[in-house]
Amino acid sequence: MSARPVLLFDLDGTLADTAPDLCHTMNVILARHGREEVPEARVRHLVGGGARLLMERGFKETGEPASEAQLDQAFQDFIAYYSEHIADHTVLWPGVLAQLERLADHGAAMAVCTNKIESLAHQVLEALSLTHFFPVVIGGDTLPVKKPHPGHLLEAVRRLGGDAGRAIMVGDSAPDIDAALAAGIPSIALSFGYTRVPVGELGADIVIDHYDAFPDALRRLAPEAFAGF
């Protein structure tokens, strides 16, 4: 019997629109350091490397780069504040829940592969009632490596008891697609996420504009595994 298909999902910008809460938190912390706010539209292009990198980019957006001491404090303050406001305005992208339910019914194994701190990723998933879909969550601090290192994805596959040859990565930015390319895993990129470069330049196998197009993308990448999906 063939191994069941494996789906690896990024979190921020892929499963959910988390930018409003990330933006609010970043601006609260920047204000404590006398910096101006960064517009949410701009923050959407700064997300993707974890909270520390987000704050580092926020400082650069608003003036002089932060010192290591400033960045250490800002990172700690970010985590403390964000954990209390983690899903005030965060919502699932349209169509996500229906596709996750279909995947579960189809017998797919699913994991979240995010550069977000693992404990915060669990908080977001719980707030959005998605925990039961994802028995494996690999965060930015779970392993010695994080995306775009291929080990981030391959460890998720291993923990699921799956086969990397039957895995597909779903993401919205360069760390996601670069990790998939390095791991030899096909990928689906979302055009509506938080990429810093044009989505068509990421190197994904397929780009979709809405989760309604997700089933067709899966059938194109893995026709045997998703026949009838």
C-alpha positions in Angstrom: 0.0 0.0 0.0 1.3 3.4 -0.9 2.3 5.8 1.8 -0.2 8.5 2.4 0.4 12.0 1.0 2.1 14.6 3.2 1.2 18.3 3.2 3.6 20.8 4.9 2.1 24.3 5.5 3.7 27.5 6.4 1.6 29.5 8.9 1.9 33.3 8.6 0.5 34.4 5.3 -0.2 30.8 4.2 -2.9 29.4 6.5 -3.8 32.7 8.1 -3.6 36.4 7.7 -1.6 37.1 10.8 -0.2 40.5 9.6 -2.6 42.7 11.5 -1.5 41.3 14.9 2.2 41.1 13.9 2.0 44.7 12.6 0.3 46.0 15.8 2.8 44.3 18.0 5.8 45.5 16.1 4.6 49.1 16.1 3.9 48.9 19.9 7.5 47.9 20.5 8.9 50.4 18.0 7.0 53.2 19.7 8.7 52.2 23.0 12.0 53.0 21.2 10.8 56.3 19.9 10.3 55.0 16.3 7.4 55.8 14.0 4.8 53.2 12.9 5.3 51.0 9.9 2.1 50.7 7.8 0.6 47.3 7.7 0.9 47.1 3.9 4.7 47.4 4.4 4.8 44.9 7.3 3.3 42.2 5.1 6.6 42.3 3.1 8.7 42.1 6.3 7.2 38.9 7.7 8.8 35.5 7.2 11.9 35.1 9.2 10.6 35.0 12.7 10.0 37.7 15.4 13.6 38.8 15.9 14.1 39.3 12.2 10.8 41.2 11.9 11.9 43.6 14.6 15.3 44.0 13.0 13.6 44.9 9.8 11.2 47.2 11.6 14.1 49.2 13.1 15.7 49.5 9.6 12.4 50.7 8.2 12.2 53.5 10.7 15.7 54.8 11.0 19.1 53.5 12.2 19.5 49.7 12.7 19.0 48.5 16.2 22.0 47.6 18.3 22.2 44.0 19.5 21.2 45.1 23.0 18.2 47.0 21.6 17.2 44.0 19.4 17.5 41.6 22.3 15.1 43.7 24.4 12.8 44.4 21.5 12.6 40.7 20.7 11.7 39.8 24.3 9.1 42.6 24.5 7.6 41.5 21.2 7.1 37.9 22.3 5.6 39.0 25.6 3.1 41.4 24.0 2.3 39.3 21.0 1.5 36.2 23.1 -1.2 38.3 24.8 -2.6 39.6 21.5 -1.8 36.7 19.2 -5.2 36.4 17.4 -7.0 39.7 18.1 -7.4 40.3 14.4 -5.9 37.2 12.8 -8.2 35.2 10.5 -7.9 32.2 8.2 -7.6 32.9 4.5 -10.8 32.2 2.7 -11.2 28.5 1.7 -8.5 27.2 4.1 -10.7 25.4 6.5 -12.6 23.6 3.7 -9.4 22.4 2.2 -7.9 21.2 5.5 -11.1 19.2 6.1 -10.9 17.7 2.6 -7.3 16.7 3.2 -8.1 15.1 6.5 -10.9 13.1 4.9 -8.5 12.1 2.1 -6.1 10.7 4.7 -3.3 13.2 4.2 -0.8 13.7 6.9 -0.3 17.4 7.7 2.3 19.5 9.5 3.0 23.2 10.1 6.5 24.3 9.2 7.0 27.9 10.4 9.8 30.1 11.4 7.5 31.4 14.2 8.5 30.3 17.7 6.9 26.9 18.2 4.9 27.9 21.3 3.4 30.9 19.5 2.5 28.8 16.5 0.6 26.4 18.8 -1.2 29.5 20.2 -2.3 30.7 16.8 -3.4 27.2 15.7 -5.4 26.8 18.9 -7.0 30.3 18.6 -8.1 29.4 15.0 -9.3 25.9 16.0 -6.8 24.2 13.7 -4.8 22.2 16.2 -6.5 18.8 15.4 -5.3 19.0 11.8 -1.6 19.3 12.7 -0.1 16.6 14.9 3.3 18.0 14.0 4.4 21.6 14.3 8.0 22.6 13.6 8.8 26.1 14.7 11.8 28.4 14.2 13.2 27.3 17.5 12.2 23.6 17.4 15.4 22.5 15.6 19.0 23.8 15.3 17.9 24.9 11.8 14.9 26.7 10.3 13.7 27.5 6.8 15.2 27.8 4.2 17.2 24.8 5.5 15.7 21.6 4.1 16.1 19.9 7.5 13.2 21.9 8.8 10.8 20.3 6.3 12.4 16.8 6.3 12.1 16.5 10.1 8.4 17.3 9.8 8.0 14.5 7.3 10.0 12.2 9.6 7.8 13.0 12.6 4.7 12.4 10.6 6.0 9.0 9.6 5.8 10.0 6.0 7.8 9.8 2.8 9.5 12.9 1.5 8.8 11.6 -2.0 5.1 12.0 -1.4 5.3 15.4 0.3 4.2 18.9 -0.9 5.1 22.2 0.6 2.6 25.1 0.7 4.0 28.5 1.4 4.0 32.2 0.5 7.6 33.4 0.6 11.2 32.6 -0.2 12.1 30.7 2.9 9.2 28.2 2.2 10.0 27.6 -1.4 13.8 27.6 -1.0 13.4 25.0 1.7 11.2 22.9 -0.5 13.7 23.2 -3.4 16.6 22.2 -1.2 14.6 19.2 0.2 13.6 18.1 -3.3 9.9 18.6 -2.4 7.4 20.1 -4.9 5.7 23.3 -3.7 2.7 25.4 -4.1 3.0 29.2 -3.6 0.2 31.6 -2.7 0.0 34.9 -4.6 -1.8 36.6 -1.7 0.8 36.0 1.1 3.7 38.0 2.5 6.5 37.5 -0.1 9.2 40.1 -0.3 9.8 39.3 -4.0 7.2 38.7 -6.8 5.7 35.3 -6.2 6.4 34.2 -9.7 10.1 34.5 -9.0 10.1 32.2 -6.0 10.6 29.0 -8.0 7.4 27.2 -6.8 6.0 24.5 -9.0 2.5 26.1 -9.0 1.2 29.5 -7.9 -2.4 29.8 -6.9 -4.5 32.9 -6.3 -7.1 31.4 -4.0 -7.6 28.2 -2.1 -10.4 27.2 -4.5 -7.5 26.4 -6.9 -5.8 24.1 -4.3 -7.4 20.8 -5.3 -6.4 21.2 -9.0 -2.8 22.1 -7.9 -2.6 19.0 -5.8 -3.8 16.8 -8.7 -1.3 18.4 -11.0 1.6 17.8 -8.7 0.6 14.3 -7.5 -2.1 12.9 -9.8 -2.0 9.4 -8.2 -2.1 10.5 -4.6 -5.0 13.0 -5.2 -7.1 11.3 -7.9 -10.6 12.0 -7.0 -9.7 14.7 -4.5 
